Every structure is written in C-alpha cells, then in structure tokens.
Amino acid sequence: MMLQRFKNRRDAGKALAALLAKYANQPGVVVLALPRGGVPVAFEVAEALNAPLDVFLVRKLGTPGQEELAMGAIASGGIRILNPSVVDWLGIPDEAIDRITAGEQRELERRERAYRDDLPPAEVRGRTVILVDDGLATGSTMRAAVKAIKQQSPTRLIVAVPVAPLSTCGALKEEVDEVVCPLSLDQLDGVSRWYEDFSQTPDDEVRMLLELSNREVAKG
C-alpha cells in the first residue's frame, strides 16, 4: 500500500490533531512546538484542541573542537542537561562547559525574544504538555526537550509528530507518557520526503502563528 505524503506542515498538524482529540477543551493542556518547523504543525494542534501554544527551544552543546558531537543541551526555562559519558571521556573542564553554555544561552535567548518578545514562557508544572515537531529522525533534539520539560514537573507529557521511525517512537515511549505519530515507518529516509512542501519556516511565520493562536485562545 502506498502511504500518502502530507501536503505541508499545516496539513500534517491537522492529521496529528485528529489523533489528539481526547485532549480538546481540557483545562491544563499546553502545546509546545520545537521551532521553527514544528510551529505550523503545532498551530493546527493547538487550534483544534483550544489550547495555548508556545515554543520550546533547545540548543545543542557541542564539544570544544568537535561542535557536531553533543556533550549536552540547554532548553527554554534555564534547563541544562549534560551527557556525563561524553564529558568524562573527553575530559572537558567545567570552565569550557560554562563558556559554551553561555554562548548557546545567548543564542537561545535571542531566538526566544525574536519569537515571543518579552512574554514569559508557558507554565509547564502541573500541566499536560503536548510537545510537537514536524518529524523525527534520530530524535536527539526531541529527547533533550523531553528531559528538560520533565525537570519542570508536568502532570503528563506527550510527544506528537507527524512522521518518525518506529525505533525512535519506541525509544521515546520509554521516556514519556504517550507518543502520537500517524506515520510510523520501519525506515525513514528523511523527514522531508513525507511532505509535498517542506520549505523552511521563516521567523516571521513563527511569530505570526504564535500571536494568532494565543489571540484565539484569549477570545475563548
């Protein structure tokens, strides 16, 4: 059977929202998007569920001289997670970790200001959090986001993505309360292959969708 591709991220969000209908109009539900590509997907989810929408930023902490090798990550809300095995293996000193963290923190804060101006991040503690991206490959960024959000004590944590490998979904199910994915594949040869239009989401669209979504929620 030929599997159908999503037209674009908004289309994928509608497919995802249909699988999350049990969370519609429930108090305490918040939808968090991994920018930038996760925002149009999450917008449709938040609109269908009548839930507030916010972004949740994650920045990888690359090792000195090997920036592609992650020794940890930072995330919205002042969260830092380190991978002790990488840190110990390479003998990375605390001063280097702090210096790299400070640089990535500045970039994370710049992006947060660009997306939400001076508004504080959404409250997570005691809430049902639906964490959305436009697809997963290895899932490393999503796992960092999951670890960061769990430190803020949500009542329930759901990862929701339109497309992902079965293996990645299986690994995430060990870490969260629920994984929702309409297109789980034995092998995933790139997320973009499952979209007819996978063009980059600009910052202006991220800001517009956040503002529009939260105006709709405010109107009730």
N, C-alpha and C positions, 0 to 999 in steps of 0.2 A: 504494500500500500504506500502510495506517495504521500509524504507528510507535507502539509501546506505551510508555506512561509508566512510570516507576519508582514503586513503592508508597510508598517513603520512602527515606531515606539508607542505611539498613541493607540494603535490597533492592538499591540501586544498588551498594553495596560488594560484594555477592555477585556481581553481574554483572561487576564490574571484576576481582574476584579470579579468576574463571574464565579471564580473558584473561591473567592474570599467573602462571598455574600453573607455568610453567617456572622460576620463582624460588622455588618451595616447598622448604623444608628446606635451603636453600643457606646455608652459613656466610657471614657478612659482609653479609647483606641487612638493611637497616633501613627501616622505613616511617615517613615523616614526614607529619603532617597539618597543613594550614592551618586553624587554629581560626576559628570554632567549628564551622561546618558540615561541614568536611572530616573531623572526628574520627569520627563514626559510620560514614562511608564507609570510612575508613582502618582502623577497628577490624576490620571484616569482612575486609579485605585482609590485615592482619597475622595474624589468626587462621587464615585459610586457608593462608597461607604459612609459619606457625610462625616469624614474625619479630617482633622487638621493635618497639614503637610509641612514637612521641614526637610532640610538637607542634613546629612551626617557625613562629615568629611573625614577621610583617612589619608594620612601621608606615610609612605614607607620611610624607614630609617635605613639608609644604605650604609654599608661598612666603609671605613676610610680606604680610599683607593680602589674599592670594588663596589661602586654605588648600586649596581644591579643586585648585589647579594644583600638581602634584608637581614638586619640584626634586630628588627622590631618595627613598631609603627606607633604613630600618635593619632589621636582622633579627637573629634569635637568634644568639648567639655573638659579639656585638660587631662585627657587619659593618655598614658604612655605604657606600652607593652614591649618588653624585651624578650628576645629569644636567648636564654642563658647558654644553650649549647653553642650557638654561633659566637657569642661574646667571649665565652671561655676558650673556645677552640682557637680564636684569633688573638686572644689576649688583649682585647680592646680596653683601654683605660677609661675610667669614669669621665675624665675631662673631655676625651674625644666624643663619648656618647652624649655628654651635655652640650657640646658645641654643635654637633649635628642635629640634635633635638631642637636647639634654639633656632637654627636656620629653617628647619622644616615647620616649626611652630609659627614663625613669622609668615611663611607662605600660606599655611592653613588659615591663620587669622586674616590675611589679605583676602583670601577667597571667601571666607565667611562674611567679611564686610561687603564684598562685591555682590554677594547673593542676598543677604538679609539686612544690609546696612548695620544699624546698631541694635537691632532687636535681639533679645537673648535666645539661646537655643531652646527647643521644645523640652518640657519636663518629661523625663523618662521614668523616674522612680514610681513604682506602684501602678504603672500603666501597661496596657497591651501594645507592644511595639511591632509594627509590620515593616520590616527592612527590605527595601526594593532596589534592584538594579536591572539593567536591560539584558543581562545574561551572565553566565559564569563559565569560565574555562577551568583554571586550576582552583579558583575560589579563594586565593590567598588574601585579596583585599577584603572580601566579604568576611572571612574568618577573623581578620583583625577588627573589623567593625563589630562583629558579634562579641568578641572578647571585651571590647571597650564598652559596649552597651550593657553587657551583663554586670560590669562593675558598678553600674548605676541602678541596679536592682529593679528591673521591670518585673511586673507580675507574670507576663507571658511574652515570649519572643518568637516571632515568625519570620522566616526568610522567604521572600516571594520573588521569583524571577521567571521570565517567560521561557527561557531555554537554558539547559545545562546538561552536562554529562551525568549519567546515573551514578557514577562513582563519587562525583563531587556532592551530589544531593545526599547520597548515603553517608558520607563523612560528616556533612553538616547536620544531619538528623541526630547525630550523637551529641551535638553541642547546643541545639535549640529545641523549642517545644514542637515546632512544626515547620516543614519545608513544603512550599506550594510551587509547583512547576508544571505547566501544561505540556511542555515539550521536553521530556527527559529522554536522552539518547544514549545508546551504548557507546557511541563515539561522537565527539563534537569537533568537527573540522573548522573551528572558528565561529564565533557568535554571529558575525556579520552575514554569513551565508544563509541565515534563517530570517533575514529581513530583506524585503524588496528595496527599502530605503533605509540605509544605516548611516546617513550623513551626520556629521558632527553636530552636537547640540551646543549652540553658542551661549555665552554667559547671559546675553540679553533675554534669551528664551527662558533660561533658568529663573531669572528674576521675575519675568512676566508671569510664569506659571505659579510661582510661589505666592505672588501678590494676588493673583486671580483666585487661587484655591482658598486662601485664607479669608478673602472677602466673602466668598460663597459660604464658608463655614460661619463667619461672623453674622451673616444675614439669617442663619438658622435654616 
